[in-house]
Amino acid sequence: MISESSPRPILLVEDNPQDLDLTLRAFKRRNLANPIQVARDGQEALDFIPRWEAGETPPLVVLLDLKLPRVDGLEVLRQLRATPVSATLPVVVLTSSSEDRDVQTAYQHHANSYIVKPVDFNKFMEVAAQIELYWCLINHPPR
């Protein structure tokens, strides 16, 4: 459990090893104070729910890929929203899909934001900076 003075974690749900590495490197370069928890597929992400229900500190924000093995990202989002302990957690869809259908469905399931991953590392660094600035410093999420 994380104390009130410790920064809450960020849950990164990402199965692609290159995208995972890119994201972790971008946040490390930003000297992000929040610890990063990683779920490598949709089921691993859903496995956090009972932990939060048992009293483990929920994340400050969930960064959720859509194209995941075992349980896809939209189903993860649906289940997060259907569970009281995670219903109000900020969820940022961070995915390679720019398909209108995916964007529409994500917002129908109450995603808080939808970001298409840039392929270029420098552009990705800008995205990481914006995520950190807004979701970790400016936004005031529920406890």
Residue frames as qw, qx, qy, qz and C-alpha x, y, z in Angstrom:
[[0.000, 0.889, 0.458, 0.000, 0.00, 0.00, 0.00],
 [0.410, 0.400, -0.004, 0.820, 1.22, 3.49, -0.80],
 [0.231, -0.510, -0.482, 0.674, 1.17, 6.19, 1.86],
 [0.200, 0.896, 0.373, -0.138, -0.71, 9.44, 1.37],
 [0.117, -0.847, 0.278, 0.437, 2.62, 11.25, 0.79],
 [0.429, -0.168, 0.751, 0.473, 3.82, 8.78, -1.84],
 [0.403, 0.323, -0.339, -0.787, 2.76, 9.39, -5.42],
 [0.815, 0.184, 0.446, -0.322, 0.07, 7.04, -6.65],
 [0.462, -0.143, 0.740, 0.468, 1.12, 4.60, -9.37],
 [0.532, 0.445, -0.276, -0.666, 0.26, 4.71, -13.04],
 [0.729, 0.059, 0.682, -0.018, -1.08, 1.46, -14.46],
 [0.286, 0.538, -0.538, -0.582, 0.29, 0.87, -17.95],
 [0.787, 0.168, 0.574, -0.150, -1.59, -1.85, -19.84],
 [0.420, 0.728, -0.419, -0.345, 0.56, -2.74, -22.85],
 [0.942, -0.042, 0.332, 0.028, 1.43, -6.06, -24.49],
 [0.715, 0.646, -0.086, 0.252, 3.80, -4.91, -27.23],
 [0.758, -0.379, -0.073, 0.526, 7.39, -5.13, -25.88],
 [0.424, 0.274, 0.143, 0.851, 8.63, -2.26, -28.08],
 [0.210, -0.712, -0.247, -0.623, 5.75, 0.05, -27.08],
 [0.720, -0.649, -0.228, 0.092, 6.19, -0.93, -23.44],
 [0.693, -0.158, -0.011, 0.703, 9.91, -0.14, -23.60],
 [0.207, 0.481, 0.219, 0.823, 9.26, 3.13, -25.44],
 [0.414, -0.768, -0.272, -0.406, 6.70, 4.23, -22.84],
 [0.763, -0.563, -0.151, 0.279, 8.85, 3.29, -19.87],
 [0.599, 0.042, 0.065, 0.797, 11.90, 5.05, -21.38],
 [0.025, 0.636, 0.248, 0.730, 9.86, 8.17, -22.11],
 [0.552, -0.781, -0.196, -0.217, 8.60, 8.37, -18.53],
 [0.790, -0.351, -0.076, 0.497, 12.07, 7.63, -17.14],
 [0.439, 0.289, 0.122, 0.842, 13.53, 10.49, -19.19],
 [0.225, -0.713, -0.224, -0.625, 10.80, 12.73, -17.78],
 [0.177, 0.168, -0.710, 0.661, 11.86, 11.69, -14.24],
 [0.583, -0.436, -0.379, -0.571, 8.27, 10.80, -13.49],
 [0.213, -0.396, 0.665, -0.597, 7.76, 10.58, -9.72],
 [0.830, -0.047, 0.201, -0.519, 4.86, 8.13, -9.98],
 [0.375, -0.250, 0.883, 0.131, 5.77, 4.44, -9.98],
 [0.588, 0.261, -0.453, -0.617, 4.67, 2.51, -13.07],
 [0.627, -0.024, 0.753, -0.198, 2.76, -0.75, -12.68],
 [0.309, 0.338, -0.654, -0.602, 2.60, -2.87, -15.82],
 [0.743, 0.180, 0.587, -0.267, -0.06, -5.29, -17.03],
 [0.102, -0.345, 0.726, 0.586, 1.00, -7.12, -20.19],
 [0.150, -0.270, -0.816, -0.489, -2.49, -8.22, -21.24],
 [0.427, -0.453, -0.197, -0.757, -6.11, -7.45, -20.47],
 [0.784, -0.412, -0.462, -0.045, -6.48, -10.19, -17.88],
 [0.567, -0.068, -0.388, 0.724, -3.46, -8.92, -15.93],
 [0.076, -0.315, 0.022, -0.946, -5.11, -5.50, -15.89],
 [0.651, -0.439, -0.316, -0.533, -8.38, -6.94, -14.59],
 [0.755, -0.203, -0.547, 0.300, -6.45, -8.88, -11.94],
 [0.197, 0.211, -0.340, 0.895, -5.72, -5.53, -10.25],
 [0.458, -0.488, -0.248, -0.700, -9.41, -5.02, -9.40],
 [0.787, -0.472, -0.397, -0.005, -9.54, -7.50, -6.47],
 [0.594, -0.026, -0.314, 0.740, -6.29, -6.02, -5.17],
 [0.053, -0.340, 0.016, -0.939, -7.84, -2.53, -5.14],
 [0.649, -0.489, -0.346, -0.469, -10.99, -3.94, -3.53],
 [0.806, -0.313, -0.406, 0.297, -8.75, -5.42, -0.81],
 [0.375, -0.886, -0.082, 0.262, -7.30, -1.99, -0.05],
 [0.613, -0.070, 0.282, 0.735, -4.29, -1.63, -2.35],
 [0.070, 0.652, 0.017, -0.755, -3.98, 1.95, -3.61],
 [0.665, 0.593, 0.443, 0.105, -5.57, 2.28, -7.04],
 [0.542, 0.101, 0.239, 0.799, -3.59, 4.03, -9.76],
 [0.024, 0.516, 0.075, -0.853, -3.70, 7.72, -10.45],
 [0.582, 0.529, -0.195, -0.586, -4.46, 6.93, -14.09],
 [0.769, 0.052, 0.625, 0.126, -4.70, 3.85, -16.29],
 [0.252, 0.588, -0.495, -0.588, -2.94, 4.00, -19.68],
 [0.724, 0.133, 0.652, -0.185, -4.77, 1.37, -21.70],
 [0.075, 0.260, -0.741, -0.614, -3.87, -0.16, -25.05],
 [0.746, 0.168, 0.091, -0.638, -6.83, -1.55, -26.99],
 [0.813, 0.327, -0.452, -0.166, -5.22, -4.40, -28.92],
 [0.304, -0.533, 0.719, -0.326, -4.45, -6.82, -26.08],
 [0.463, 0.041, -0.875, -0.136, -4.29, -10.61, -25.78],
 [0.159, -0.225, -0.885, 0.376, -6.62, -12.63, -23.53],
 [0.045, 0.782, 0.566, -0.255, -9.02, -9.72, -22.88],
 [0.393, 0.516, 0.240, 0.722, -9.12, -6.78, -25.30],
 [0.205, 0.016, -0.278, 0.938, -8.78, -3.21, -24.08],
 [0.394, -0.307, -0.229, -0.835, -12.40, -2.23, -24.69],
 [0.737, -0.386, -0.539, -0.130, -13.55, -5.11, -22.50],
 [0.518, -0.133, -0.470, 0.702, -11.04, -4.09, -19.83],
 [0.062, -0.172, 0.043, -0.982, -12.47, -0.56, -19.98],
 [0.591, -0.372, -0.426, -0.575, -16.04, -1.89, -19.74],
 [0.739, -0.345, -0.554, 0.169, -15.18, -3.99, -16.68],
 [0.347, 0.003, -0.347, 0.871, -13.27, -1.16, -15.01],
 [0.255, -0.239, -0.081, -0.933, -16.34, 1.05, -15.39],
 [0.698, -0.337, -0.484, -0.407, -18.67, -1.67, -14.09],
 [0.692, -0.245, -0.550, 0.397, -16.73, -2.16, -10.83],
 [0.284, -0.935, -0.205, -0.057, -17.28, 0.38, -8.00],
 [0.633, -0.591, 0.142, 0.480, -13.61, 0.50, -6.93],
 [0.437, -0.137, 0.462, 0.760, -12.46, 1.43, -10.45],
 [0.305, 0.734, 0.599, 0.101, -15.57, 3.09, -11.94],
 [0.057, 0.992, 0.077, -0.083, -14.16, 6.60, -11.57],
 [0.628, -0.399, 0.355, 0.565, -10.48, 5.89, -12.26],
 [0.341, 0.772, -0.237, -0.481, -9.18, 8.07, -15.07],
 [0.773, 0.071, 0.573, 0.264, -8.54, 5.86, -18.11],
 [0.232, 0.739, -0.343, -0.530, -6.50, 7.15, -21.03],
 [0.902, 0.298, 0.300, 0.086, -6.65, 4.94, -24.08],
 [0.056, -0.765, 0.525, 0.370, -3.10, 4.97, -25.50],
 [0.791, 0.184, 0.582, 0.042, -3.21, 2.90, -28.66],
 [0.245, -0.210, 0.595, 0.736, -2.03, 2.64, -32.25],
 [0.192, 0.522, 0.792, 0.254, -5.63, 2.52, -33.53],
 [0.080, 0.224, 0.032, -0.971, -7.06, 5.69, -35.00],
 [0.121, -0.335, -0.827, -0.435, -10.17, 3.92, -36.29],
 [0.347, -0.333, -0.016, -0.877, -13.33, 5.96, -35.69],
 [0.777, -0.316, -0.468, -0.277, -15.10, 2.85, -34.40],
 [0.665, -0.139, -0.533, 0.505, -12.47, 2.32, -31.67],
 [0.086, 0.176, -0.227, 0.954, -12.53, 5.99, -30.66],
 [0.532, -0.334, -0.226, -0.745, -16.33, 6.02, -30.52],
 [0.805, -0.290, -0.514, -0.063, -16.55, 2.77, -28.54],
 [0.510, 0.000, -0.500, 0.700, -13.88, 3.87, -26.08],
 [0.122, -0.181, 0.177, -0.960, -15.78, 7.06, -25.30],
 [0.678, -0.313, -0.380, -0.546, -19.08, 5.16, -25.10],
 [0.801, -0.282, -0.488, 0.203, -17.42, 3.07, -22.37],
 [0.356, -0.932, -0.055, -0.041, -16.39, 6.32, -20.62],
 [0.726, 0.070, -0.058, 0.682, -12.71, 6.60, -21.49],
 [0.215, -0.839, -0.164, 0.472, -11.40, 9.93, -20.21],
 [0.124, 0.782, -0.390, -0.470, -9.08, 10.48, -23.16],
 [0.900, 0.284, 0.307, 0.123, -8.00, 8.78, -26.38],
 [0.047, -0.821, 0.449, 0.350, -4.44, 9.20, -27.64],
 [0.915, 0.397, -0.046, 0.062, -2.99, 7.61, -30.76],
 [0.708, -0.506, 0.265, 0.415, 0.59, 6.54, -30.05],
 [0.377, 0.849, -0.314, -0.194, 3.13, 8.37, -32.14],
 [0.966, 0.138, -0.069, 0.209, 5.78, 6.14, -33.72],
 [0.434, 0.627, -0.290, 0.578, 8.60, 8.67, -33.47],
 [0.598, -0.310, -0.541, 0.503, 10.38, 8.65, -30.08],
 [0.155, 0.022, -0.157, 0.975, 10.62, 12.45, -29.86],
 [0.445, -0.325, -0.323, -0.770, 6.90, 12.81, -30.55],
 [0.702, -0.379, -0.603, -0.013, 6.24, 10.10, -27.99],
 [0.422, -0.121, -0.439, 0.783, 8.32, 12.08, -25.47],
 [0.183, -0.194, -0.048, -0.963, 5.97, 15.03, -26.07],
 [0.659, -0.360, -0.489, -0.443, 2.96, 12.77, -25.43],
 [0.660, -0.261, -0.589, 0.387, 4.58, 11.45, -22.22],
 [0.192, 0.030, -0.268, 0.944, 5.20, 15.03, -21.09],
 [0.409, -0.270, -0.212, -0.845, 1.57, 15.96, -21.73],
 [0.724, -0.340, -0.586, -0.130, 0.30, 12.86, -19.91],
 [0.535, -0.178, -0.517, 0.644, 2.53, 13.63, -16.95],
 [0.008, 0.129, -0.103, 0.986, 1.60, 17.30, -16.87],
 [0.529, -0.280, -0.247, -0.762, -2.14, 16.80, -17.07],
 [0.808, -0.281, -0.469, -0.220, -2.85, 13.44, -15.42],
 [0.714, -0.178, -0.483, 0.475, -0.15, 13.54, -12.73],
 [0.303, -0.069, -0.258, 0.915, 0.11, 17.23, -11.88],
 [0.233, -0.125, -0.114, -0.958, -2.94, 19.24, -13.00],
 [0.615, -0.296, -0.566, -0.463, -5.84, 16.77, -12.81],
 [0.301, -0.305, 0.648, -0.630, -7.41, 16.15, -9.40],
 [0.528, -0.072, -0.780, -0.329, -8.69, 12.55, -9.49],
 [0.747, -0.508, -0.036, -0.427, -10.99, 10.90, -6.97],
 [0.157, -0.522, 0.795, -0.265, -9.32, 9.01, -4.11]]
